Amino acid sequence: MMKPVWNEAMIAREICLHTFQRKCLLLVNNCNWTGSECDVLGVTMDGRIVDIEIKISRSDLKADAKKSKWWHSTYLGVGPEYEVVTTVHGREWRYARRDPLYSKTARPHPDKVWKHYYCLPAAIWTDELLDSLPSKNSGVLLVSEKRGEVVVDCRRRATPAKDAYRLSVEQALDIARLANLRMWEAYAQANRGLPKSAAA
């Protein structure tokens, strides 16, 4: 039997159905409710957020450390003035410019997130990749196929954010509403490929 060629949707489906189903009240794909996109956003039974980032290549995993979700920026003011020269339609323009200055501090967890996980195919994982993760608090889940079944192994457990707040009922319902709309849109997309009699 050929081993599966993993993609983001396949991995998301497996971890939602088999890894997080009993731990989470809600699971929503490609959700930016926290202010940064989560490949899968989970809401636990006690109202806390789990952010699951799915990667299908080593380069994609390494690039994640540059995302703004991992950095807290503080505005410091503006830098020194300098001259900018541009040419538009053969005419030279000169103007003075000052750029904003920021200091960056690494975040141990993305904003509003209780636990953060990376999930990727076991075949591309090496332990050296732990050093390239933006936070030592992120958990690592490895997906593989063994004897015709999908297996999810926990390479490293996620360390929870002690100060992560619990969602209010209104906030949980807001996320549930989004999940509901996504479900009906998925039905609509599936029906577009069917004959009218089958889709009715």
C-alpha positions in Angstrom: 0.0 0.0 0.0 1.3 3.5 -0.9 1.9 5.9 1.9 -0.3 8.9 1.9 0.9 12.2 0.5 -0.1 14.6 3.3 -1.7 17.9 2.7 -3.0 20.5 5.2 -6.6 19.5 4.9 -5.9 15.8 5.4 -3.8 16.5 8.5 -6.4 18.9 9.9 -9.2 16.3 9.5 -7.2 13.6 11.2 -6.2 15.6 14.3 -9.7 17.1 14.7 -11.4 13.7 14.5 -9.0 11.6 16.5 -6.7 13.9 18.7 -8.8 16.9 19.7 -12.4 15.7 19.3 -12.8 14.8 23.0 -10.8 17.7 24.3 -12.5 20.5 22.4 -16.0 21.7 22.2 -15.3 23.5 18.9 -12.8 23.1 16.1 -12.6 25.6 13.3 -10.3 25.7 10.3 -8.4 28.7 9.0 -9.8 31.0 11.8 -8.3 34.4 12.7 -10.5 35.1 15.8 -7.4 35.5 18.0 -6.1 38.2 15.6 -3.7 35.8 13.9 -4.7 33.0 11.6 -4.9 29.5 13.2 -4.9 26.6 10.8 -7.2 24.9 13.3 -8.6 26.8 16.3 -9.9 24.7 19.1 -12.0 25.8 22.1 -11.6 23.5 25.0 -14.5 22.3 27.2 -13.6 25.0 29.8 -13.4 27.8 27.3 -9.7 28.1 26.5 -8.1 28.4 23.0 -5.8 25.8 21.4 -3.9 27.0 18.3 -2.9 24.2 15.9 -0.4 25.1 13.1 -0.1 22.6 10.3 3.1 22.3 8.3 3.9 20.1 5.4 7.5 21.1 4.8 10.5 21.9 6.9 11.0 25.3 5.2 7.4 26.2 6.1 8.0 25.2 9.7 11.2 27.3 10.0 9.6 30.3 8.4 6.8 30.4 11.1 9.2 32.1 13.6 8.9 35.3 11.5 5.2 35.6 11.9 3.9 38.6 13.9 1.9 36.3 16.2 5.2 35.4 17.9 6.4 39.0 18.5 5.2 41.8 20.7 6.1 45.2 19.2 6.5 48.4 21.2 6.5 51.7 19.3 9.6 53.8 20.2 9.1 56.8 17.9 10.6 57.7 14.6 14.1 57.4 13.3 16.4 60.0 11.8 15.3 61.9 8.6 16.8 60.8 5.3 16.3 61.7 1.7 14.4 59.4 -0.8 14.9 59.8 -4.5 12.4 58.3 -7.0 11.8 58.6 -10.7 8.2 58.7 -12.0 7.6 59.1 -15.8 11.2 60.3 -16.3 10.9 63.0 -13.6 13.0 62.8 -10.5 11.3 63.4 -7.1 13.1 64.0 -3.8 11.5 64.0 -0.4 12.4 63.6 3.3 11.3 60.5 5.2 11.4 59.2 8.7 10.6 55.6 9.5 8.9 54.4 12.7 11.0 52.5 15.2 9.8 49.4 17.1 11.4 47.1 19.7 10.4 43.4 19.4 10.0 41.0 22.3 9.4 37.3 21.6 6.1 35.9 22.8 6.0 32.6 24.7 2.5 32.0 23.3 0.4 33.7 20.6 -2.1 36.2 21.9 -5.2 34.7 23.6 -3.9 31.2 23.2 -3.7 28.7 26.0 -1.8 25.9 24.2 0.0 26.0 20.8 0.8 22.9 18.7 2.7 22.3 15.4 1.4 19.3 13.5 3.3 17.8 10.6 4.1 14.5 8.8 6.4 12.3 10.8 8.5 11.6 7.6 9.8 15.2 7.5 10.6 15.6 11.2 14.1 15.6 12.7 14.8 16.6 16.3 17.0 19.4 15.1 13.9 21.2 14.1 13.0 21.8 17.7 15.7 24.6 17.7 13.9 26.4 14.8 10.6 26.7 16.6 9.7 30.2 17.8 8.8 29.0 21.3 9.8 26.1 23.6 6.3 26.1 24.8 4.9 24.8 21.5 3.9 21.2 21.3 4.8 19.0 18.3 2.4 16.3 16.9 3.6 13.9 14.2 1.2 12.3 11.8 2.0 9.0 10.1 0.2 6.0 8.5 0.8 2.5 10.1 -0.9 -0.7 8.9 -3.6 1.3 7.1 -4.4 3.6 10.1 -3.5 7.2 10.8 -1.4 7.6 13.9 -0.7 10.9 15.7 2.3 10.8 18.0 3.1 13.6 20.5 6.8 14.5 20.1 6.6 17.3 22.6 3.7 18.3 24.9 2.5 21.9 24.7 3.2 24.0 27.8 0.0 26.0 28.7 0.0 29.8 29.1 -0.7 30.3 32.8 -2.4 33.7 32.2 -4.6 32.6 29.2 -8.1 33.8 29.9 -11.3 31.7 29.4 -13.7 32.8 26.8 -17.0 34.4 27.7 -20.2 32.6 26.6 -20.7 35.4 24.0 -17.2 34.8 22.6 -17.6 31.0 22.4 -20.9 31.5 20.6 -19.2 33.9 18.2 -16.7 31.2 17.3 -19.5 28.6 17.2 -21.4 30.8 14.7 -18.4 30.8 12.4 -18.0 27.0 12.6 -21.7 26.7 11.7 -21.4 29.0 8.7 -18.3 27.0 7.6 -20.2 23.8 7.7 -23.0 25.0 5.5 -20.5 26.5 3.0 -18.7 23.1 2.9 -22.1 21.5 2.0 -22.6 24.1 -0.7 -19.2 23.4 -2.2 -19.7 19.7 -2.1 -23.1 20.0 -3.9 -21.7 22.2 -6.7 -20.0 19.1 -8.1 -23.1 16.9 -8.0 -26.0 16.6 -10.5 -29.1 18.6 -9.5 -31.1 15.6 -8.6 -28.3 14.3 -6.2 -27.8 17.7 -4.7 -31.4 18.3 -3.9 
